[in-house]
Each structure stands twice: as structure tokens, then as C-alpha cells.
Amino acid sequence: MDDIENYDELIEECKEKFFMLMKFGSRKNLEMLQQGKIYMKNLQHYIDLETTTEDEDVGDKFDGLLPLQDVEINIYTFNSSEFITRFNAPIATMNLGYKKSPVFCMFILDYRNTTSTTINTHELAIRFDFSEEQKSRLANFGDSVLLITNPEEFFARMKKGLNDAGISYTRDRVKYYQVNTLEHIQDIQANNARIGFWKRNKYDYQQEYRFLAFDTMIDDHVIIKIENLDDISRLESTEAILNTFAEVKYKLEQIKE
């Protein structure tokens, strides 16, 4: 290879392409998932976990809400728009009606976990590791992990199962924000359902991938049946998975094609 720098864009593209989906939880629950039973709680469940139990790993009191910090509130008369008073609130939240929407959450190992790249004349190797924070905190999510070995097929089975159940949904990586972030607000303004795909920066170690049912409301949970996942998944212990790394190798001839 004459000029390694010419491969910078290809390296970034390869890093973006790779991802692995995992579900952390109890072995019993993950065995049910592997059998094709998708257990979806509503967003209110995660709000309540933090507000009532102080669980800040799984729980999030602002999940599915839009919090705004240092808010100035002005009061006017309805008819004449005459100014009445002004006061400030340290934080205010907007509820756009998605607190009872079912959600299915997973962990996605992706470009954010890149720790090294090695390139030679014929091959590019990229290594992906869990961060130290992830090794410490993801252990709190359960004793086992269901590793999806074919994500595209998993997406197809989820799509069929949700469609058969008459549930409209959207799926995506969760983004993480500081309060009053313009991108966060504009994204939700463009599509209100995006409110389920934003969480505070303190949760960025979770690297969530979500399926959100945006037109279905439930009081607690719903179970969706999909095709059995035995052929596209592996059930491992959390300890074993968190102490592994992934290495992806690309033949440079294949990349250039």
C-alpha cells in the first residue's frame, strides 16, 4: 500500500458498519426472549424506577419526556396579551404523550467502542472493547446476556412480529444530550416520537438501541411473539461477555471494491 492516509475514510466507514446487539437481563427472562417472546414495558416504567426506587441504572425519570433547564415563564392576559408577571423555573418537563408507549431496549456495541485499528498491505483489523464504566455498570442489568449473531435477521423477525400484532413502531440508536441541546429539541420538533430516543448524558454508557411503539398505549407491558431466536443468538453470562472484545478483519481488496 503506497499511502495509508488514503484509507482513513475507508477505516471510518468500516467502523461505522460494524455493530452487535445484546440484551442484558436475568437468564430466565432471556431464555423467554430466545424463544421469541418480546417483553415490552412502557416508558412510564423507567420513569417510575428512578422516581420511586432511586434506580439510576435502568430507571430514568425523564425517559420519554423533554426536560428544559433554567426556564423563564411569562404570564399574559388572554385577550389583550398584557404582561402580568414573570418567574423562573430551574427545570420544566414537556410530556408529548408517549409515557405509555411500549419500548424494547438493547445494548449496541458499535463504533463508540473502537479501541484500536491495525492496517497492513492486505488487511484492516479493528478492535472493539467495552469501556471500564460499561464493565462496571452493565453488570447491574442482570446475570446473563443474549448476543444476537445476525442483527439484520433479528430486525426482520421483529418487524414481522410487531406488524402481525398491529403495532406501528420505529427503531434507532438512542442519542445522549446535555440539557437544552438544540439538536435534541429540533429532532423532537420534527417528529414527536423521537422523544423516546433521547436520554441524558449520564446514561451514555448504556448505548441503547430501541424499538418504540409510537401509536400503541399500554398500562404496564405487552408480550409480542416473534420467530424463535435460537439460530441467531447465543446466551452467555454477563461476566463472560464483559470480559471479551471483538476484532473485525477486512480484506483491503474487498473494501476497495
Salt bridges, closest charged atoms under 4 A:
GLU12 OE2 - LYS15 NZ 3.14
GLU13 OE2 - LYS17 NZ 3.40
GLU31 OE2 - ARG27 NE 3.72
GLU50 OE1 - ARG200 NH2 3.24
GLU50 OE2 - LYS202 NZ 3.89
GLU56 OE1 - LYS202 NZ 2.26
ASP57 OD1 - ARG137 NH2 2.91
ASP60 OD1 - ARG200 NH2 2.73
ASP63 OD2 - ARG210 NH2 2.71
GLU72 OE2 - ARG86 NE 3.58
ASP110 OD2 - ARG112 NH2 2.72
ASP110 OD2 - ARG173 NE 2.91
GLU123 OE2 - LYS251 NZ 3.51
ASP129 OD1 - ARG127 NE 2.71
GLU132 OE2 - LYS135 NZ 3.51
GLU133 OE2 - ARG137 NH1 3.27
GLU153 OE2 - ARG157 NE 2.72
ASP164 OD2 - LYS160 NZ 2.82
ASP172 OD2 - ARG194 NH1 2.91
GLU183 OE2 - LYS175 NZ 2.99
ASP187 OD2 - ARG194 NE 2.85
GLU208 OE2 - LYS199 NZ 2.79
GLU208 OE1 - ARG210 NE 2.86
ASP219 OD1 - LYS100 NZ 3.08
ASP220 OD1 - LYS41 NZ 3.04
ASP220 OD2 - HIS221 ND1 2.62
GLU227 OE2 - ARG157 NH2 3.80
ASP231 OD2 - ARG157 NH2 2.85
GLU236 OE2 - ARG234 NH2 2.57
GLU247 OE1 - LYS249 NZ 3.96
GLU253 OE2 - HIS122 ND1 3.62
